[in-house]
């Protein structure tokens, strides 16, 4: 978080491993490899007991994610021994540089601090941190910064602030890939989700001053359980309250995250009965300290931003970005830890609601005949469903329903399933 400095993926990972080697509260996992062969690494942080019981805790959230696997009478027993798992995803957009620095310091703080709030987080949650989710792009961005931007502090004369592409194979906004899962960064997060079943997936971005916590504008997606919308709005308003109470201006909640778009990374959570969240902080596009000016619209007092950013020009540094990201993240973790069992109970209830809806009310299934138009398109559709862990079966004989008859081999997507 030092102004004027950025760590590349190798330094971020070396620090993560050093932290894990020094503390029994930290474990490190490799969850994928980038297109260019770089590691995609994730930290797990909890108290000593949580780290020792990671496999059991993962098993508990997997049970709660699928109500077909548990007798309702036993749910409270599982919840009693489970913990919410809170996942942070950093540096998906490579030119939004502050999140990597933020979560590395957050990891250190969660591991070593003995403050009561931090201890409560460690004892009640498992925190997962992916510090460099797009390592190919991160390393290009860090190299670009030191070659072209280091030492330059006049915003009006800055060179181009990022390389023209982030990956050898992806001239694309990586955050638009959660539906297709064409890129390794996205695939790694999906694999993580279905192994750990986190209660929250929290993606860190940069765009607006000074911190915007997503909670949507509506209309809200009717296919997402309304419990989810209540949860992620509650977390957002808690962050605004906590940071405003600390005297930090420009913290707001509005926009983003209404769950209609199935493209963004957080939709892996929203589509699977968890909570998809995000921040937008005020990134410079460089690690240097710059004099920034905002428009009257950005500094106006609104219902969602009651303590606006400064109306006069102000200095904004990489350290400011780290402070805002990390303070809000700690507020979110503190709130999650305080209502840990409620959130686990909600997670199960949302999965249960999805399963029962497909049993108790129509439609009960979608049927996809294999021979229609271009068979490749049919295969691609089924592949997309399977990649989202939606269960697809095939009819072994002719199916006759009131809409007509469908031949053997018809794909059947039953709706009495959690996703």
MOBELTA-V37581 format. One record per residue. N is the residue number from 1. D_LAST is the distance of its C-alpha to the last C-alpha in whole Angstrom. Layout:
n=N d_last=D_LAST
n=N d_last=D_LAST
This chain:
n=1 d_last=39
n=2 d_last=43
n=3 d_last=44
n=4 d_last=45
n=5 d_last=43
n=6 d_last=39
n=7 d_last=38
n=8 d_last=37
n=9 d_last=34
n=10 d_last=36
n=11 d_last=38
n=12 d_last=35
n=13 d_last=34
n=14 d_last=37
n=15 d_last=37
n=16 d_last=34
n=17 d_last=35
n=18 d_last=38
n=19 d_last=36
n=20 d_last=34
n=21 d_last=38
n=22 d_last=39
n=23 d_last=37
n=24 d_last=35
n=25 d_last=33
n=26 d_last=31
n=27 d_last=30
n=28 d_last=29
n=29 d_last=26
n=30 d_last=26
n=31 d_last=23
n=32 d_last=24
n=33 d_last=27
n=34 d_last=28
n=35 d_last=29
n=36 d_last=32
n=37 d_last=32
n=38 d_last=32
n=39 d_last=30
n=40 d_last=26
n=41 d_last=27
n=42 d_last=25
n=43 d_last=27
n=44 d_last=26
n=45 d_last=28
n=46 d_last=28
n=47 d_last=31
n=48 d_last=33
n=49 d_last=31
n=50 d_last=28
n=51 d_last=29
n=52 d_last=30
n=53 d_last=27
n=54 d_last=24
n=55 d_last=23
n=56 d_last=23
n=57 d_last=21
n=58 d_last=18
n=59 d_last=18
n=60 d_last=18
n=61 d_last=15
n=62 d_last=13
n=63 d_last=14
n=64 d_last=13
n=65 d_last=9
n=66 d_last=9
n=67 d_last=11
n=68 d_last=12
n=69 d_last=14
n=70 d_last=16
n=71 d_last=19
n=72 d_last=18
n=73 d_last=22
n=74 d_last=22
n=75 d_last=19
n=76 d_last=22
n=77 d_last=23
n=78 d_last=21
n=79 d_last=20
n=80 d_last=24
n=81 d_last=24
n=82 d_last=21
n=83 d_last=21
n=84 d_last=19
n=85 d_last=19
n=86 d_last=20
n=87 d_last=20
n=88 d_last=22
n=89 d_last=22
n=90 d_last=26
n=91 d_last=28
n=92 d_last=25
n=93 d_last=28
n=94 d_last=31
n=95 d_last=33
n=96 d_last=32
n=97 d_last=33
n=98 d_last=33
n=99 d_last=30
n=100 d_last=31
n=101 d_last=34
n=102 d_last=33
n=103 d_last=30
n=104 d_last=33
n=105 d_last=35
n=106 d_last=32
n=107 d_last=31
n=108 d_last=35
n=109 d_last=35
n=110 d_last=32
n=111 d_last=34
n=112 d_last=38
n=113 d_last=38
n=114 d_last=39
n=115 d_last=39
n=116 d_last=37
n=117 d_last=34
n=118 d_last=33
n=119 d_last=34
n=120 d_last=32
n=121 d_last=29
n=122 d_last=30
n=123 d_last=30
n=124 d_last=27
n=125 d_last=24
n=126 d_last=23
n=127 d_last=24
n=128 d_last=23
n=129 d_last=25
n=130 d_last=24
n=131 d_last=28
n=132 d_last=28
n=133 d_last=25
n=134 d_last=27
n=135 d_last=30
n=136 d_last=32
n=137 d_last=32
n=138 d_last=33
n=139 d_last=36
n=140 d_last=37
n=141 d_last=37
n=142 d_last=39
n=143 d_last=41
n=144 d_last=41
n=145 d_last=42
n=146 d_last=45
n=147 d_last=46
n=148 d_last=46
n=149 d_last=45
n=150 d_last=47
n=151 d_last=50
n=152 d_last=49
n=153 d_last=49
n=154 d_last=50
n=155 d_last=47
n=156 d_last=48
n=157 d_last=50
n=158 d_last=47
n=159 d_last=46
n=160 d_last=43
n=161 d_last=40
n=162 d_last=38
n=163 d_last=38
n=164 d_last=37
n=165 d_last=34
n=166 d_last=32
n=167 d_last=32
n=168 d_last=34
n=169 d_last=31
n=170 d_last=29
n=171 d_last=31
n=172 d_last=28
n=173 d_last=26
n=174 d_last=24
n=175 d_last=21
n=176 d_last=20
n=177 d_last=19
n=178 d_last=15
n=179 d_last=14
n=180 d_last=17
n=181 d_last=17
n=182 d_last=21
n=183 d_last=22
n=184 d_last=23
n=185 d_last=22
n=186 d_last=19
n=187 d_last=18
n=188 d_last=19
n=189 d_last=17
n=190 d_last=14
n=191 d_last=15
n=192 d_last=16
n=193 d_last=13
n=194 d_last=12
n=195 d_last=15
n=196 d_last=16
n=197 d_last=12
n=198 d_last=15
n=199 d_last=15
n=200 d_last=16
n=201 d_last=16
n=202 d_last=20
n=203 d_last=21
n=204 d_last=25
n=205 d_last=27
n=206 d_last=30
n=207 d_last=31
n=208 d_last=33
n=209 d_last=35
n=210 d_last=35
n=211 d_last=32
n=212 d_last=29
n=213 d_last=26
n=214 d_last=23
n=215 d_last=22
n=216 d_last=22
n=217 d_last=24
n=218 d_last=22
n=219 d_last=21
n=220 d_last=18
n=221 d_last=15
n=222 d_last=14
n=223 d_last=10
n=224 d_last=10
n=225 d_last=11
n=226 d_last=15
n=227 d_last=15
n=228 d_last=14
n=229 d_last=17
n=230 d_last=19
n=231 d_last=19
n=232 d_last=19
n=233 d_last=22
n=234 d_last=24
n=235 d_last=23
n=236 d_last=25
n=237 d_last=28
n=238 d_last=29
n=239 d_last=29
n=240 d_last=31
n=241 d_last=33
n=242 d_last=34
n=243 d_last=35
n=244 d_last=37
n=245 d_last=39
n=246 d_last=40
n=247 d_last=41
n=248 d_last=39
n=249 d_last=39
n=250 d_last=37
n=251 d_last=34
n=252 d_last=31
n=253 d_last=28
n=254 d_last=27
n=255 d_last=25
n=256 d_last=22
n=257 d_last=19
n=258 d_last=18
n=259 d_last=14
n=260 d_last=15
n=261 d_last=16
n=262 d_last=13
n=263 d_last=16
n=264 d_last=17
n=265 d_last=17
n=266 d_last=15
n=267 d_last=12
n=268 d_last=11
n=269 d_last=11
n=270 d_last=10
n=271 d_last=7
n=272 d_last=6
n=273 d_last=7
n=274 d_last=11
n=275 d_last=14
n=276 d_last=15
n=277 d_last=19
n=278 d_last=22
n=279 d_last=25
n=280 d_last=28
n=281 d_last=31
n=282 d_last=35
n=283 d_last=35
n=284 d_last=39
n=285 d_last=37
n=286 d_last=40
n=287 d_last=41
n=288 d_last=44
n=289 d_last=45
n=290 d_last=46
n=291 d_last=47
n=292 d_last=45
n=293 d_last=45
n=294 d_last=42
n=295 d_last=43
n=296 d_last=44
n=297 d_last=40
n=298 d_last=39
n=299 d_last=41
n=300 d_last=41
n=301 d_last=40
n=302 d_last=37
n=303 d_last=35
n=304 d_last=32
n=305 d_last=35
n=306 d_last=38
n=307 d_last=39
n=308 d_last=40
n=309 d_last=40
n=310 d_last=44
n=311 d_last=46
n=312 d_last=49
n=313 d_last=48
n=314 d_last=47
n=315 d_last=46
n=316 d_last=43
n=317 d_last=42
n=318 d_last=40
n=319 d_last=40
n=320 d_last=39
n=321 d_last=36
n=322 d_last=35
n=323 d_last=37
n=324 d_last=34
n=325 d_last=31
n=326 d_last=32
n=327 d_last=33
n=328 d_last=30
n=329 d_last=28
n=330 d_last=30
n=331 d_last=30
n=332 d_last=26
n=333 d_last=26
n=334 d_last=28
n=335 d_last=26
n=336 d_last=23
n=337 d_last=26
n=338 d_last=27
n=339 d_last=24
n=340 d_last=23
n=341 d_last=22
n=342 d_last=21
n=343 d_last=18
n=344 d_last=17
n=345 d_last=17
n=346 d_last=15
n=347 d_last=12
n=348 d_last=12
n=349 d_last=13
n=350 d_last=10
n=351 d_last=7
n=352 d_last=10
n=353 d_last=10
n=354 d_last=7
n=355 d_last=8
n=356 d_last=11
n=357 d_last=11
n=358 d_last=10
n=359 d_last=13
n=360 d_last=16
n=361 d_last=16
n=362 d_last=16
n=363 d_last=15
n=364 d_last=13
n=365 d_last=13
n=366 d_last=14
n=367 d_last=17
n=368 d_last=18
n=369 d_last=21
n=370 d_last=22
n=371 d_last=26
n=372 d_last=26
n=373 d_last=27
n=374 d_last=27
n=375 d_last=25
n=376 d_last=24
n=377 d_last=22
n=378 d_last=20
n=379 d_last=20
n=380 d_last=19
n=381 d_last=16
n=382 d_last=15
n=383 d_last=15
n=384 d_last=13
n=385 d_last=10
n=386 d_last=11
n=387 d_last=12
n=388 d_last=8
n=389 d_last=7
n=390 d_last=6
n=391 d_last=8
n=392 d_last=11
n=393 d_last=15
n=394 d_last=18
n=395 d_last=20
n=396 d_last=24
n=397 d_last=26
n=398 d_last=26
n=399 d_last=24
n=400 d_last=25
n=401 d_last=24
n=402 d_last=25
n=403 d_last=24
n=404 d_last=26
n=405 d_last=26
n=406 d_last=24
n=407 d_last=26
n=408 d_last=25
n=409 d_last=23
n=410 d_last=20
n=411 d_last=17
n=412 d_last=14
n=413 d_last=11
n=414 d_last=10
n=415 d_last=8
n=416 d_last=9
n=417 d_last=6
n=418 d_last=4
n=419 d_last=0
